[in-house]
Amino acid sequence: MPDPATDAVFTLIVELGRAPGDGLPEGALGGALLCYASAGSEAEAVRETVALLKSAGLNPLEVTAQGTLAERRAAGEEIGAEEEALMARAAAEDAVIVAQKTWFGEE
């Protein structure tokens, strides 16, 4: 059960490699996912996101944390209404939301 007093939503960029049966488009060499993960700490958000992606057959290689909503705002980032709504959904559902997918192909 989410605890709004201690949980935050973290913005994560996850780089993916290829794995058999991963469902990535033909010709893709990998990709990147923009995720919002509700968790009590950044480390927990990373662990839960990686575990979820692995259970889906994906091959996470590296995760870069961009911070919480408050941290990103404090750094001067402008957060759009759509992005904020996805973060609120992640918090309400105590979930990992994949907001954007980018596939990498051969140059």
MODELLER restraints for C-alpha pairs under 7 A, 6 or more apart:
rsr = mdl.restraints
at = mdl.atoms
rsr.add(forms.Gaussian(group=physical.xy_distance, feature=features.Distance(at['CA:2:A'], at['CA:94:A']), mean=5.44, stdev=0.5))
rsr.add(forms.Gaussian(group=physical.xy_distance, feature=features.Distance(at['CA:6:A'], at['CA:40:A']), mean=5.66, stdev=0.5))
rsr.add(forms.Gaussian(group=physical.xy_distance, feature=features.Distance(at['CA:7:A'], at['CA:38:A']), mean=6.32, stdev=0.5))
rsr.add(forms.Gaussian(group=physical.xy_distance, feature=features.Distance(at['CA:7:A'], at['CA:39:A']), mean=4.98, stdev=0.5))
rsr.add(forms.Gaussian(group=physical.xy_distance, feature=features.Distance(at['CA:7:A'], at['CA:40:A']), mean=4.22, stdev=0.5))
rsr.add(forms.Gaussian(group=physical.xy_distance, feature=features.Distance(at['CA:8:A'], at['CA:38:A']), mean=5.52, stdev=0.5))
rsr.add(forms.Gaussian(group=physical.xy_distance, feature=features.Distance(at['CA:8:A'], at['CA:39:A']), mean=5.64, stdev=0.5))
rsr.add(forms.Gaussian(group=physical.xy_distance, feature=features.Distance(at['CA:8:A'], at['CA:40:A']), mean=6.13, stdev=0.5))
rsr.add(forms.Gaussian(group=physical.xy_distance, feature=features.Distance(at['CA:8:A'], at['CA:68:A']), mean=6.57, stdev=0.5))
rsr.add(forms.Gaussian(group=physical.xy_distance, feature=features.Distance(at['CA:9:A'], at['CA:36:A']), mean=6.14, stdev=0.5))
rsr.add(forms.Gaussian(group=physical.xy_distance, feature=features.Distance(at['CA:9:A'], at['CA:37:A']), mean=5.26, stdev=0.5))
rsr.add(forms.Gaussian(group=physical.xy_distance, feature=features.Distance(at['CA:9:A'], at['CA:38:A']), mean=4.25, stdev=0.5))
rsr.add(forms.Gaussian(group=physical.xy_distance, feature=features.Distance(at['CA:9:A'], at['CA:39:A']), mean=6.37, stdev=0.5))
rsr.add(forms.Gaussian(group=physical.xy_distance, feature=features.Distance(at['CA:9:A'], at['CA:68:A']), mean=5.62, stdev=0.5))
rsr.add(forms.Gaussian(group=physical.xy_distance, feature=features.Distance(at['CA:9:A'], at['CA:69:A']), mean=6.92, stdev=0.5))
rsr.add(forms.Gaussian(group=physical.xy_distance, feature=features.Distance(at['CA:9:A'], at['CA:87:A']), mean=6.21, stdev=0.5))
rsr.add(forms.Gaussian(group=physical.xy_distance, feature=features.Distance(at['CA:9:A'], at['CA:90:A']), mean=6.88, stdev=0.5))
rsr.add(forms.Gaussian(group=physical.xy_distance, feature=features.Distance(at['CA:9:A'], at['CA:91:A']), mean=6.17, stdev=0.5))
rsr.add(forms.Gaussian(group=physical.xy_distance, feature=features.Distance(at['CA:10:A'], at['CA:36:A']), mean=5.56, stdev=0.5))
rsr.add(forms.Gaussian(group=physical.xy_distance, feature=features.Distance(at['CA:10:A'], at['CA:37:A']), mean=5.22, stdev=0.5))
rsr.add(forms.Gaussian(group=physical.xy_distance, feature=features.Distance(at['CA:10:A'], at['CA:38:A']), mean=6.33, stdev=0.5))
rsr.add(forms.Gaussian(group=physical.xy_distance, feature=features.Distance(at['CA:10:A'], at['CA:42:A']), mean=6.66, stdev=0.5))
rsr.add(forms.Gaussian(group=physical.xy_distance, feature=features.Distance(at['CA:10:A'], at['CA:45:A']), mean=6.75, stdev=0.5))
rsr.add(forms.Gaussian(group=physical.xy_distance, feature=features.Distance(at['CA:10:A'], at['CA:67:A']), mean=5.42, stdev=0.5))
rsr.add(forms.Gaussian(group=physical.xy_distance, feature=features.Distance(at['CA:10:A'], at['CA:68:A']), mean=4.55, stdev=0.5))
rsr.add(forms.Gaussian(group=physical.xy_distance, feature=features.Distance(at['CA:11:A'], at['CA:35:A']), mean=5.87, stdev=0.5))
rsr.add(forms.Gaussian(group=physical.xy_distance, feature=features.Distance(at['CA:11:A'], at['CA:36:A']), mean=4.77, stdev=0.5))
rsr.add(forms.Gaussian(group=physical.xy_distance, feature=features.Distance(at['CA:11:A'], at['CA:37:A']), mean=6.65, stdev=0.5))
rsr.add(forms.Gaussian(group=physical.xy_distance, feature=features.Distance(at['CA:11:A'], at['CA:65:A']), mean=6.02, stdev=0.5))
rsr.add(forms.Gaussian(group=physical.xy_distance, feature=features.Distance(at['CA:11:A'], at['CA:66:A']), mean=5.20, stdev=0.5))
rsr.add(forms.Gaussian(group=physical.xy_distance, feature=features.Distance(at['CA:11:A'], at['CA:67:A']), mean=5.68, stdev=0.5))
rsr.add(forms.Gaussian(group=physical.xy_distance, feature=features.Distance(at['CA:11:A'], at['CA:68:A']), mean=6.22, stdev=0.5))
rsr.add(forms.Gaussian(group=physical.xy_distance, feature=features.Distance(at['CA:12:A'], at['CA:34:A']), mean=5.91, stdev=0.5))
rsr.add(forms.Gaussian(group=physical.xy_distance, feature=features.Distance(at['CA:12:A'], at['CA:35:A']), mean=5.10, stdev=0.5))
rsr.add(forms.Gaussian(group=physical.xy_distance, feature=features.Distance(at['CA:12:A'], at['CA:36:A']), mean=6.23, stdev=0.5))
rsr.add(forms.Gaussian(group=physical.xy_distance, feature=features.Distance(at['CA:12:A'], at['CA:63:A']), mean=6.54, stdev=0.5))
rsr.add(forms.Gaussian(group=physical.xy_distance, feature=features.Distance(at['CA:12:A'], at['CA:64:A']), mean=5.67, stdev=0.5))
rsr.add(forms.Gaussian(group=physical.xy_distance, feature=features.Distance(at['CA:12:A'], at['CA:65:A']), mean=4.57, stdev=0.5))
rsr.add(forms.Gaussian(group=physical.xy_distance, feature=features.Distance(at['CA:12:A'], at['CA:66:A']), mean=5.79, stdev=0.5))
rsr.add(forms.Gaussian(group=physical.xy_distance, feature=features.Distance(at['CA:13:A'], at['CA:32:A']), mean=6.68, stdev=0.5))
rsr.add(forms.Gaussian(group=physical.xy_distance, feature=features.Distance(at['CA:13:A'], at['CA:33:A']), mean=5.67, stdev=0.5))
rsr.add(forms.Gaussian(group=physical.xy_distance, feature=features.Distance(at['CA:13:A'], at['CA:34:A']), mean=4.82, stdev=0.5))
rsr.add(forms.Gaussian(group=physical.xy_distance, feature=features.Distance(at['CA:13:A'], at['CA:35:A']), mean=6.31, stdev=0.5))
rsr.add(forms.Gaussian(group=physical.xy_distance, feature=features.Distance(at['CA:13:A'], at['CA:63:A']), mean=5.65, stdev=0.5))
rsr.add(forms.Gaussian(group=physical.xy_distance, feature=features.Distance(at['CA:13:A'], at['CA:64:A']), mean=5.12, stdev=0.5))
rsr.add(forms.Gaussian(group=physical.xy_distance, feature=features.Distance(at['CA:13:A'], at['CA:65:A']), mean=6.45, stdev=0.5))
rsr.add(forms.Gaussian(group=physical.xy_distance, feature=features.Distance(at['CA:14:A'], at['CA:32:A']), mean=5.38, stdev=0.5))
rsr.add(forms.Gaussian(group=physical.xy_distance, feature=features.Distance(at['CA:14:A'], at['CA:33:A']), mean=5.07, stdev=0.5))
rsr.add(forms.Gaussian(group=physical.xy_distance, feature=features.Distance(at['CA:14:A'], at['CA:34:A']), mean=6.58, stdev=0.5))
rsr.add(forms.Gaussian(group=physical.xy_distance, feature=features.Distance(at['CA:14:A'], at['CA:60:A']), mean=6.44, stdev=0.5))
rsr.add(forms.Gaussian(group=physical.xy_distance, feature=features.Distance(at['CA:14:A'], at['CA:62:A']), mean=5.83, stdev=0.5))
rsr.add(forms.Gaussian(group=physical.xy_distance, feature=features.Distance(at['CA:14:A'], at['CA:63:A']), mean=4.50, stdev=0.5))
rsr.add(forms.Gaussian(group=physical.xy_distance, feature=features.Distance(at['CA:14:A'], at['CA:64:A']), mean=6.49, stdev=0.5))
rsr.add(forms.Gaussian(group=physical.xy_distance, feature=features.Distance(at['CA:15:A'], at['CA:31:A']), mean=5.84, stdev=0.5))
rsr.add(forms.Gaussian(group=physical.xy_distance, feature=features.Distance(at['CA:15:A'], at['CA:32:A']), mean=4.38, stdev=0.5))
rsr.add(forms.Gaussian(group=physical.xy_distance, feature=features.Distance(at['CA:15:A'], at['CA:33:A']), mean=6.57, stdev=0.5))
rsr.add(forms.Gaussian(group=physical.xy_distance, feature=features.Distance(at['CA:15:A'], at['CA:60:A']), mean=5.85, stdev=0.5))
rsr.add(forms.Gaussian(group=physical.xy_distance, feature=features.Distance(at['CA:15:A'], at['CA:61:A']), mean=5.54, stdev=0.5))
rsr.add(forms.Gaussian(group=physical.xy_distance, feature=features.Distance(at['CA:15:A'], at['CA:62:A']), mean=5.23, stdev=0.5))
rsr.add(forms.Gaussian(group=physical.xy_distance, feature=features.Distance(at['CA:15:A'], at['CA:63:A']), mean=6.36, stdev=0.5))
rsr.add(forms.Gaussian(group=physical.xy_distance, feature=features.Distance(at['CA:16:A'], at['CA:30:A']), mean=5.18, stdev=0.5))
rsr.add(forms.Gaussian(group=physical.xy_distance, feature=features.Distance(at['CA:16:A'], at['CA:31:A']), mean=4.93, stdev=0.5))
rsr.add(forms.Gaussian(group=physical.xy_distance, feature=features.Distance(at['CA:16:A'], at['CA:32:A']), mean=5.70, stdev=0.5))
rsr.add(forms.Gaussian(group=physical.xy_distance, feature=features.Distance(at['CA:16:A'], at['CA:59:A']), mean=5.41, stdev=0.5))
rsr.add(forms.Gaussian(group=physical.xy_distance, feature=features.Distance(at['CA:16:A'], at['CA:60:A']), mean=4.51, stdev=0.5))
rsr.add(forms.Gaussian(group=physical.xy_distance, feature=features.Distance(at['CA:16:A'], at['CA:61:A']), mean=5.39, stdev=0.5))
rsr.add(forms.Gaussian(group=physical.xy_distance, feature=features.Distance(at['CA:17:A'], at['CA:29:A']), mean=6.80, stdev=0.5))
rsr.add(forms.Gaussian(group=physical.xy_distance, feature=features.Distance(at['CA:17:A'], at['CA:30:A']), mean=4.49, stdev=0.5))
rsr.add(forms.Gaussian(group=physical.xy_distance, feature=features.Distance(at['CA:17:A'], at['CA:31:A']), mean=6.76, stdev=0.5))
rsr.add(forms.Gaussian(group=physical.xy_distance, feature=features.Distance(at['CA:17:A'], at['CA:59:A']), mean=5.28, stdev=0.5))
rsr.add(forms.Gaussian(group=physical.xy_distance, feature=features.Distance(at['CA:17:A'], at['CA:60:A']), mean=6.34, stdev=0.5))
rsr.add(forms.Gaussian(group=physical.xy_distance, feature=features.Distance(at['CA:17:A'], at['CA:61:A']), mean=6.18, stdev=0.5))
rsr.add(forms.Gaussian(group=physical.xy_distance, feature=features.Distance(at['CA:18:A'], at['CA:29:A']), mean=6.31, stdev=0.5))
rsr.add(forms.Gaussian(group=physical.xy_distance, feature=features.Distance(at['CA:18:A'], at['CA:30:A']), mean=5.45, stdev=0.5))
rsr.add(forms.Gaussian(group=physical.xy_distance, feature=features.Distance(at['CA:18:A'], at['CA:59:A']), mean=6.15, stdev=0.5))
rsr.add(forms.Gaussian(group=physical.xy_distance, feature=features.Distance(at['CA:19:A'], at['CA:58:A']), mean=6.42, stdev=0.5))
rsr.add(forms.Gaussian(group=physical.xy_distance, feature=features.Distance(at['CA:19:A'], at['CA:59:A']), mean=5.89, stdev=0.5))
rsr.add(forms.Gaussian(group=physical.xy_distance, feature=features.Distance(at['CA:21:A'], at['CA:57:A']), mean=6.87, stdev=0.5))
rsr.add(forms.Gaussian(group=physical.xy_distance, feature=features.Distance(at['CA:22:A'], at['CA:57:A']), mean=5.18, stdev=0.5))
rsr.add(forms.Gaussian(group=physical.xy_distance, feature=features.Distance(at['CA:22:A'], at['CA:58:A']), mean=5.21, stdev=0.5))
rsr.add(forms.Gaussian(group=physical.xy_distance, feature=features.Distance(at['CA:27:A'], at['CA:105:A']), mean=6.06, stdev=0.5))
rsr.add(forms.Gaussian(group=physical.xy_distance, feature=features.Distance(at['CA:28:A'], at['CA:103:A']), mean=6.03, stdev=0.5))
rsr.add(forms.Gaussian(group=physical.xy_distance, feature=features.Distance(at['CA:28:A'], at['CA:104:A']), mean=5.43, stdev=0.5))
rsr.add(forms.Gaussian(group=physical.xy_distance, feature=features.Distance(at['CA:28:A'], at['CA:105:A']), mean=4.47, stdev=0.5))
rsr.add(forms.Gaussian(group=physical.xy_distance, feature=features.Distance(at['CA:29:A'], at['CA:104:A']), mean=5.51, stdev=0.5))
rsr.add(forms.Gaussian(group=physical.xy_distance, feature=features.Distance(at['CA:29:A'], at['CA:105:A']), mean=5.15, stdev=0.5))
rsr.add(forms.Gaussian(group=physical.xy_distance, feature=features.Distance(at['CA:29:A'], at['CA:106:A']), mean=6.88, stdev=0.5))
rsr.add(forms.Gaussian(group=physical.xy_distance, feature=features.Distance(at['CA:30:A'], at['CA:103:A']), mean=5.94, stdev=0.5))
rsr.add(forms.Gaussian(group=physical.xy_distance, feature=features.Distance(at['CA:30:A'], at['CA:104:A']), mean=5.21, stdev=0.5))
rsr.add(forms.Gaussian(group=physical.xy_distance, feature=features.Distance(at['CA:31:A'], at['CA:102:A']), mean=5.39, stdev=0.5))
rsr.add(forms.Gaussian(group=physical.xy_distance, feature=features.Distance(at['CA:31:A'], at['CA:103:A']), mean=4.10, stdev=0.5))
rsr.add(forms.Gaussian(group=physical.xy_distance, feature=features.Distance(at['CA:31:A'], at['CA:104:A']), mean=5.02, stdev=0.5))
rsr.add(forms.Gaussian(group=physical.xy_distance, feature=features.Distance(at['CA:32:A'], at['CA:101:A']), mean=5.98, stdev=0.5))
rsr.add(forms.Gaussian(group=physical.xy_distance, feature=features.Distance(at['CA:32:A'], at['CA:102:A']), mean=5.21, stdev=0.5))
rsr.add(forms.Gaussian(group=physical.xy_distance, feature=features.Distance(at['CA:32:A'], at['CA:103:A']), mean=6.49, stdev=0.5))
rsr.add(forms.Gaussian(group=physical.xy_distance, feature=features.Distance(at['CA:33:A'], at['CA:98:A']), mean=6.56, stdev=0.5))
rsr.add(forms.Gaussian(group=physical.xy_distance, feature=features.Distance(at['CA:33:A'], at['CA:100:A']), mean=5.65, stdev=0.5))
rsr.add(forms.Gaussian(group=physical.xy_distance, feature=features.Distance(at['CA:33:A'], at['CA:101:A']), mean=4.77, stdev=0.5))
rsr.add(forms.Gaussian(group=physical.xy_distance, feature=features.Distance(at['CA:33:A'], at['CA:102:A']), mean=6.45, stdev=0.5))
rsr.add(forms.Gaussian(group=physical.xy_distance, feature=features.Distance(at['CA:34:A'], at['CA:98:A']), mean=5.91, stdev=0.5))
rsr.add(forms.Gaussian(group=physical.xy_distance, feature=features.Distance(at['CA:34:A'], at['CA:99:A']), mean=5.49, stdev=0.5))
rsr.add(forms.Gaussian(group=physical.xy_distance, feature=features.Distance(at['CA:34:A'], at['CA:100:A']), mean=5.02, stdev=0.5))
rsr.add(forms.Gaussian(group=physical.xy_distance, feature=features.Distance(at['CA:34:A'], at['CA:101:A']), mean=6.65, stdev=0.5))
rsr.add(forms.Gaussian(group=physical.xy_distance, feature=features.Distance(at['CA:35:A'], at['CA:96:A']), mean=6.58, stdev=0.5))
rsr.add(forms.Gaussian(group=physical.xy_distance, feature=features.Distance(at['CA:35:A'], at['CA:97:A']), mean=5.43, stdev=0.5))
rsr.add(forms.Gaussian(group=physical.xy_distance, feature=features.Distance(at['CA:35:A'], at['CA:98:A']), mean=4.46, stdev=0.5))
rsr.add(forms.Gaussian(group=physical.xy_distance, feature=features.Distance(at['CA:35:A'], at['CA:99:A']), mean=5.63, stdev=0.5))
rsr.add(forms.Gaussian(group=physical.xy_distance, feature=features.Distance(at['CA:36:A'], at['CA:87:A']), mean=5.99, stdev=0.5))
rsr.add(forms.Gaussian(group=physical.xy_distance, feature=features.Distance(at['CA:36:A'], at['CA:90:A']), mean=6.41, stdev=0.5))
rsr.add(forms.Gaussian(group=physical.xy_distance, feature=features.Distance(at['CA:36:A'], at['CA:96:A']), mean=5.60, stdev=0.5))
rsr.add(forms.Gaussian(group=physical.xy_distance, feature=features.Distance(at['CA:36:A'], at['CA:97:A']), mean=5.12, stdev=0.5))
rsr.add(forms.Gaussian(group=physical.xy_distance, feature=features.Distance(at['CA:36:A'], at['CA:98:A']), mean=6.62, stdev=0.5))
rsr.add(forms.Gaussian(group=physical.xy_distance, feature=features.Distance(at['CA:37:A'], at['CA:45:A']), mean=5.57, stdev=0.5))
rsr.add(forms.Gaussian(group=physical.xy_distance, feature=features.Distance(at['CA:37:A'], at['CA:49:A']), mean=6.90, stdev=0.5))
rsr.add(forms.Gaussian(group=physical.xy_distance, feature=features.Distance(at['CA:37:A'], at['CA:90:A']), mean=6.19, stdev=0.5))
rsr.add(forms.Gaussian(group=physical.xy_distance, feature=features.Distance(at['CA:37:A'], at['CA:95:A']), mean=5.99, stdev=0.5))
rsr.add(forms.Gaussian(group=physical.xy_distance, feature=features.Distance(at['CA:37:A'], at['CA:96:A']), mean=4.30, stdev=0.5))
rsr.add(forms.Gaussian(group=physical.xy_distance, feature=features.Distance(at['CA:37:A'], at['CA:97:A']), mean=6.41, stdev=0.5))
rsr.add(forms.Gaussian(group=physical.xy_distance, feature=features.Distance(at['CA:38:A'], at['CA:45:A']), mean=6.44, stdev=0.5))
rsr.add(forms.Gaussian(group=physical.xy_distance, feature=features.Distance(at['CA:38:A'], at['CA:90:A']), mean=5.74, stdev=0.5))
rsr.add(forms.Gaussian(group=physical.xy_distance, feature=features.Distance(at['CA:38:A'], at['CA:91:A']), mean=5.30, stdev=0.5))
rsr.add(forms.Gaussian(group=physical.xy_distance, feature=features.Distance(at['CA:38:A'], at['CA:94:A']), mean=5.35, stdev=0.5))
rsr.add(forms.Gaussian(group=physical.xy_distance, feature=features.Distance(at['CA:38:A'], at['CA:95:A']), mean=5.76, stdev=0.5))
rsr.add(forms.Gaussian(group=physical.xy_distance, feature=features.Distance(at['CA:38:A'], at['CA:96:A']), mean=6.49, stdev=0.5))
rsr.add(forms.Gaussian(group=physical.xy_distance, feature=features.Distance(at['CA:39:A'], at['CA:45:A']), mean=5.11, stdev=0.5))
rsr.add(forms.Gaussian(group=physical.xy_distance, feature=features.Distance(at['CA:46:A'], at['CA:63:A']), mean=6.99, stdev=0.5))
rsr.add(forms.Gaussian(group=physical.xy_distance, feature=features.Distance(at['CA:49:A'], at['CA:96:A']), mean=6.42, stdev=0.5))
rsr.add(forms.Gaussian(group=physical.xy_distance, feature=features.Distance(at['CA:50:A'], at['CA:60:A']), mean=6.40, stdev=0.5))
rsr.add(forms.Gaussian(group=physical.xy_distance, feature=features.Distance(at['CA:53:A'], at['CA:60:A']), mean=6.96, stdev=0.5))
rsr.add(forms.Gaussian(group=physical.xy_distance, feature=features.Distance(at['CA:90:A'], at['CA:96:A']), mean=5.99, stdev=0.5))
rsr.add(forms.Gaussian(group=physical.xy_distance, feature=features.Distance(at['CA:90:A'], at['CA:97:A']), mean=6.01, stdev=0.5))
